[in-house]
Amino acid sequence: MIKILHLSDIHMGSGFSHGKHNPKTLLNTRLEDFVNSLSLCIDQAISEPVDLVLFGGDAFPDATPAPYIHEAFASQFRRLADANIPTVLLVGNHDQYSQGNGGASLCIYRTLAVPGFIVGDSLKTHHINTPNGDIQVLTLPWLTRSNLLTNSKTEGLSLAETHDLLISTLEPILESEIRQLDPTLPTILLAHVMADRANLGAERFLAVGKGFTVPIALLNRPEFEYVALGHVHKHQNLNLSNDPPIVYPGSIDRVDFSEEKEEKGYVIINVEKGSVNWEFCPLPVRNFCTIEVDACNKDNPQEVILKAIEKKDINEAVIRLIYKIRSEQIELIDMSEIHQALKPAHTYSIRTELISQLARPRLPELGHNNNLDPLEALKTYLNNREDLRELVPDMLEAAQNLLNRPDENWIDVEDEEKEPVSSPNLPKTQLRLL
């Protein structure tokens, strides 16, 4: 069987705001994290060894990475060339210049004729020789409206109409390529697409360009032994029957807090004509952790916040602390103590949310449809006011005394409706001002 390593969405150079400056290397520590994750993938490819590496696109956050970031990426993939492992680099949306009209950052590997490297920047079938047999890889890079249609065809169309036209244009082109496949060879579709059944991750915020969603029916074809996808950062298999597996390996490291709970890794595939098995291999990436604390109704908000931090494993993790307090509690917060508690973290951010008393939720028991006597209504209100807890007995006693005084003239609801406030009879029905 042919052994393949499938990885995608490296995004090298992302997430610098979650890292810090390393004085020894002069690099951002998050760049070092991404390089380490990629290095582990390449280590596995060489140690297995695999017969082929498939990269599903999005090497960098954009098509113009800084030279030192591009160099870090290239230094890892060069190890595959040195080990004589064929590699297919698919162009993703982040790899394209000017929404696909100006080429792609990965095309430099084709220009330099790196041995064994194929750049997938068009819909094309590539026949690849490996130590364990031949295989064909059909590449489908990130497609935009400009890739398939001229402006005149989409002029005046709605987004939905443009999407339908794009899919109807792609379908016969893909079908034509599939019909030209060698039926005796195992086939893999390598595509950077947004499939319509995928669960999204950070790519919903990172996506640029005018791409479109591809129906899963276009990918689920019996001619393919395996469909290797890129673009979505969350690992998932869109075809649980595995005929064929339609797999996003996900990104190799966490881009931001939207991926906090996601496993990161790559996929190892063993394939031959008519048969495939695959396994997701997780990577030991840096933890992201959000600590949310609502201390609005606490007598000692500082203690509550510190206890919440203590419960989490923050050592060398990227931490986001969000705590809610009332404005009058601000002076109870010692920021120096909180900073000290977060010191074991790799990096951290703190966000304070001030909750206004005016934003207190309404009590359904006091709604206009509920007929409570004045004392019961007051009890209900006071039971929901932690800040008045010590005054409750005195306030209830004072209220009871007021209700028991016979010389008070309370407003009659019917009289109030009949007589406006400016009525000369107002003094007879006016509430006493306390």
C-alpha positions in Angstrom: 0.0 0.0 0.0 1.0 3.6 -0.6 1.5 5.6 2.7 0.6 9.3 2.6 0.8 12.1 5.1 -2.0 14.7 4.7 -1.7 18.1 6.5 -3.2 21.5 5.8 -3.7 25.1 7.0 -0.3 25.8 8.5 -0.9 29.6 8.6 2.7 30.2 9.6 3.0 33.7 10.9 -0.4 33.8 12.5 -1.3 34.6 16.1 1.7 36.8 17.0 -0.6 38.7 19.5 -0.8 35.5 21.5 3.0 35.2 21.7 5.9 37.1 23.0 9.4 38.1 21.9 12.1 35.5 22.4 15.3 37.4 23.2 17.5 34.4 22.3 16.1 33.8 18.8 14.6 37.3 18.3 11.4 35.6 17.0 7.9 35.6 18.2 7.2 32.5 20.3 4.0 31.7 18.4 6.1 31.5 15.2 8.3 29.1 17.0 5.2 27.1 18.0 4.0 26.8 14.4 7.5 25.8 13.2 7.7 23.2 15.9 4.3 21.8 14.9 5.3 21.6 11.2 8.6 20.1 12.2 6.8 17.3 14.0 4.8 16.6 10.9 7.9 16.4 8.7 9.7 14.3 11.3 6.8 11.8 11.1 6.9 11.8 7.3 10.6 11.0 7.2 10.6 8.5 10.1 7.7 6.4 8.7 8.8 6.9 5.9 5.8 7.9 3.8 5.6 7.7 0.1 3.9 11.0 -0.5 3.0 14.2 1.4 -0.2 16.2 0.6 -0.5 19.8 1.8 -4.1 21.1 1.6 -3.3 24.8 1.3 -3.0 28.0 3.3 0.7 28.1 4.1 0.6 31.7 5.5 -2.0 34.2 6.7 -1.6 36.0 3.3 0.3 35.7 0.1 3.1 38.1 1.1 4.7 36.7 4.3 7.9 38.3 5.7 11.0 36.7 4.2 12.0 35.1 7.6 8.6 33.5 7.8 8.8 32.1 4.3 12.3 30.9 5.1 11.0 29.0 8.2 8.3 27.3 6.0 10.8 26.4 3.2 13.4 25.1 5.6 11.0 22.4 6.9 9.6 21.4 3.4 13.2 21.2 2.1 13.7 18.2 4.4 11.1 16.3 2.3 13.0 17.1 -0.9 16.3 16.0 0.8 14.5 12.7 1.8 13.2 12.2 -1.8 9.6 12.3 -0.7 7.2 13.6 -3.4 5.1 16.5 -2.1 2.0 18.2 -3.5 1.5 21.8 -2.4 -2.1 22.9 -3.0 -2.9 26.6 -3.3 -5.4 27.9 -0.8 -7.2 31.2 -0.5 -4.5 32.7 1.7 -1.8 31.7 -0.8 -3.3 33.7 -3.6 -2.4 37.2 -4.7 -5.3 39.5 -5.6 -8.0 36.8 -5.2 -6.2 34.5 -7.6 -5.5 36.9 -10.4 -1.9 37.4 -9.5 -0.5 33.9 -9.0 0.3 32.4 -5.6 3.1 32.5 -3.0 3.7 28.7 -3.4 4.4 28.9 -7.1 8.0 29.8 -6.3 8.6 26.1 -5.6 7.7 25.2 -9.2 9.8 28.1 -10.5 12.8 26.8 -8.5 12.1 23.2 -9.8 12.4 21.8 -6.3 12.8 18.0 -6.8 9.6 16.0 -6.3 7.5 19.1 -5.5 4.2 19.7 -7.4 2.3 23.0 -7.0 -1.4 22.5 -7.4 -2.7 25.9 -8.6 -5.1 24.5 -11.2 -7.7 21.8 -11.6 -5.4 19.1 -13.0 -4.5 15.4 -12.5 -0.9 14.6 -11.5 0.6 11.1 -12.0 3.1 10.5 -9.2 5.6 7.6 -8.9 6.3 6.4 -5.4 8.4 3.5 -4.0 5.2 1.5 -3.4 3.5 2.2 -6.7 1.9 4.9 -8.8 -0.9 7.1 -7.7 -2.9 10.0 -9.3 -3.7 13.1 -7.4 -6.4 15.5 -8.8 -5.8 19.0 -7.4 -8.6 21.5 -6.9 -7.2 24.8 -5.6 -9.3 27.5 -4.0 -11.6 28.9 -6.7 -13.1 32.3 -7.0 -15.5 33.9 -9.3 -12.7 35.3 -11.4 -11.2 31.7 -11.8 -14.2 30.4 -13.6 -16.3 33.3 -14.9 -15.9 36.6 -16.7 -17.4 39.7 -15.1 -20.0 39.9 -17.9 -21.5 36.6 -16.9 -22.1 37.6 -13.3 -23.0 41.2 -13.9 -26.4 41.9 -12.3 -26.7 38.6 -10.6 -27.4 38.1 -6.9 -25.0 36.3 -4.7 -27.1 33.2 -4.7 -27.4 33.3 -8.5 -23.6 33.8 -8.8 -23.0 30.8 -6.5 -25.3 28.6 -8.6 -23.6 29.7 -11.8 -20.2 29.0 -10.3 -21.1 25.4 -9.3 -22.8 24.7 -12.6 -19.6 25.9 -14.3 -17.3 23.8 -12.1 -19.3 20.6 -12.3 -18.6 19.8 -16.0 -15.0 20.8 -15.7 -14.5 18.5 -12.8 -16.5 15.7 -14.5 -14.3 16.0 -17.6 -11.1 15.6 -15.5 -12.6 12.6 -13.6 -13.4 10.8 -16.8 -9.8 11.0 -17.9 -8.5 9.3 -14.8 -6.6 6.0 -15.1 -9.1 3.5 -13.7 -6.2 1.1 -12.7 -4.5 3.6 -10.3 -5.6 4.7 -6.8 -6.9 8.3 -6.9 -6.9 11.1 -4.4 -8.8 14.4 -4.8 -6.8 17.1 -3.0 -9.1 20.2 -2.7 -9.1 23.5 -0.8 -12.8 24.1 -0.5 -15.6 25.1 1.8 -17.7 21.9 1.7 -21.4 22.5 2.6 -21.5 20.1 5.5 -18.3 21.3 7.3 -18.3 22.6 10.8 -16.4 25.9 10.8 -13.5 27.1 12.9 -11.3 30.2 12.7 -11.4 30.2 8.9 -14.8 32.0 9.1 -12.9 35.0 10.4 -9.7 34.5 8.3 -11.3 33.7 4.9 -10.6 36.3 2.3 -11.5 36.4 -1.4 -14.9 35.6 -3.0 -15.0 31.9 -2.7 -18.1 29.7 -2.6 -19.5 26.6 -0.9 -19.0 23.3 -2.8 -21.8 20.7 -2.5 -20.5 17.4 -0.9 -22.0 15.5 -3.9 -19.3 16.9 -6.1 -16.6 15.4 -3.8 -18.3 12.1 -2.9 -17.3 10.1 -6.0 -16.5 6.4 -6.3 -13.5 7.2 -8.5 -11.7 8.6 -5.4 -10.2 6.3 -2.8 -9.7 9.4 -0.5 -10.7 13.0 -0.6 -8.0 15.2 1.1 -9.4 18.6 2.0 -8.0 21.9 3.3 -9.5 25.2 4.4 -11.5 24.3 7.5 -9.4 24.3 10.7 -11.4 21.8 12.6 -10.6 18.1 12.0 -13.6 16.2 10.6 -14.6 13.5 8.3 -17.6 14.5 6.2 -18.4 10.9 5.0 -18.6 8.5 7.9 -19.2 5.6 5.6 -15.7 6.2 4.3 -16.6 5.4 0.7 -14.5 7.5 0.2 -13.4 9.3 3.4 -13.8 13.1 2.9 -11.4 14.5 5.5 -10.3 17.8 6.8 -7.1 17.2 8.9 -7.6 20.7 10.4 -4.9 23.2 11.1 -1.6 22.1 12.7 -1.7 24.7 15.5 -4.3 27.0 17.2 -4.7 30.3 15.3 -6.9 31.9 18.0 -9.3 31.3 20.9 -12.0 30.1 18.5 -9.9 26.9 18.2 -9.3 26.6 22.0 -11.0 23.2 22.3 -10.0 21.7 19.0 -7.4 18.9 18.6 -4.7 19.8 16.1 -2.8 17.3 14.0 -2.4 15.5 10.6 -3.6 12.3 8.9 -1.7 9.2 7.9 -3.3 7.3 5.0 -2.6 3.8 3.6 -4.2 3.4 0.2 -4.3 1.1 -2.8 -6.8 0.7 -5.6 -10.2 0.0 -4.0 -9.0 0.2 -0.4 -8.0 2.9 2.1 -7.5 3.3 5.8 -6.6 6.5 7.6 -5.8 7.7 11.1 -5.8 11.2 12.7 -2.6 11.9 14.6 -2.8 14.7 17.2 0.0 17.1 17.8 1.1 18.4 21.2 0.3 22.1 20.6 0.2 24.9 23.1 -3.0 25.1 25.2 -5.4 28.1 24.9 -7.7 28.6 27.9 -10.5 31.1 28.6 -11.3 31.9 32.3 -14.7 33.6 32.7 -15.8 34.8 36.1 -19.0 36.5 37.1 -18.3 38.3 40.4 -21.1 40.9 40.3 -22.9 39.5 43.3 -19.9 38.4 45.3 -18.7 40.2 48.5 -15.1 39.5 47.7 -14.7 39.5 43.9 -10.9 39.4 44.1 -11.0 36.1 45.9 -13.5 34.6 43.4 -11.3 35.6 40.5 -8.1 34.2 42.1 -9.8 30.9 42.8 -11.0 30.6 39.2 -7.5 31.1 38.0 -6.2 28.6 40.5 -8.6 25.9 39.2 -7.1 26.0 35.7 -3.8 24.6 34.4 -2.3 27.8 33.1 1.4 26.8 33.0 2.8 27.9 29.6 -0.7 28.3 28.2 -2.2 31.3 26.4 -4.8 32.6 28.8 -7.8 34.9 28.3 -9.3 36.2 31.6 -12.7 37.8 31.4 -14.4 38.9 34.6 -17.6 40.8 35.4 -18.0 43.2 38.3 -20.1 46.2 39.2 -18.6 49.7 39.1 -18.7 50.0 42.9 -16.5 46.8 43.1 -13.6 48.2 41.1 -11.7 49.4 44.2 -11.9 45.8 45.6 -9.8 44.5 42.7 -6.0 44.3 43.1 -4.6 44.0 39.6 -1.1 43.4 40.8 -2.3 40.3 42.6 -4.1 39.1 39.5 -1.1 39.7 37.3 1.0 37.7 39.8 -1.5 34.8 39.7 -1.3 34.7 35.9 2.5 34.8 35.8 2.9 31.0 35.0 1.0 31.5 31.7 2.9 31.8 28.5 1.0 35.0 27.7 -2.3 36.3 29.0 -4.9 39.1 28.4 -7.4 40.5 30.9 -10.8 42.0 30.1 -13.0 43.6 32.6 -16.7 43.9 32.0 -18.6 46.4 34.1 -22.2 45.4 34.7 -24.6 48.3 35.3 -27.3 48.0 38.0 -29.7 49.4 35.4 -29.2 46.2 33.4 -30.6 44.0 36.2 -33.1 41.5 34.7 -36.8 42.1 35.3 -38.5 39.8 37.9 -41.4 37.9 36.3 -43.1 37.7 39.7 -43.5 41.5 39.6 -45.1 41.6 36.1 -48.3 43.4 35.4 -50.2 40.0 35.2 -49.3 39.0 38.8 -51.5 40.3 41.6 -49.2 40.6 44.7 -50.0 42.6 47.7 -47.5 45.4 48.4 -45.7 43.6 51.2 -45.3 40.4 49.1 -44.1 42.5 46.1 -41.5 44.1 48.3 -40.3 40.8 49.7 -39.9 39.4 46.1 -37.9 42.5 45.1 -35.6 42.4 48.2 -35.0 38.6 47.8 -33.3 39.5 44.5 -31.1 42.3 45.9 -28.0 40.7 47.5 -26.7 44.2 48.2 -29.7 45.1 50.4 -29.7 41.8 52.3 -28.8 43.4 55.7 -31.5 45.9 55.4 -34.3 43.5 54.6 -35.8 43.1 58.2 -35.8 46.9 58.8 -37.4 47.6 55.4 -40.1 45.0 55.8 -40.9 46.3 59.3 -41.1 49.9 58.0 -43.3 48.8 55.1 -45.6 46.9 57.5 -46.0 50.0 59.7 -46.9 52.1 56.7 -49.5 49.7 55.6 -51.0 49.5 59.1 -51.4 53.3 59.4 -55.1 54.1 59.0 -54.8 57.8 58.3 -53.2 57.4 54.9 -55.2 58.0 51.7 -53.9 55.6 49.0 -54.6 56.2 45.3 -57.5 54.2 44.0 -56.7 52.8 40.6 -60.1 53.5 39.1 -60.1 57.1 40.4 -56.6 57.6 39.0 -57.8 56.5 35.6 -60.8 58.8 35.7 -59.0 61.9 37.0 -55.9 63.4 35.4 -52.9 64.5 37.6 -54.0 68.1 37.2 -57.4 67.4 38.8 -58.4 69.8 41.7 -59.2 66.7 43.7 -55.5 65.6 43.6 -54.7 66.4 47.2 -57.4 63.9 48.3 -55.8 61.0 46.5 -52.1 62.0 46.4 -49.5 59.5 47.9 -47.6 60.8 50.9 -44.0 61.6 50.0 -41.7 59.9 52.5 
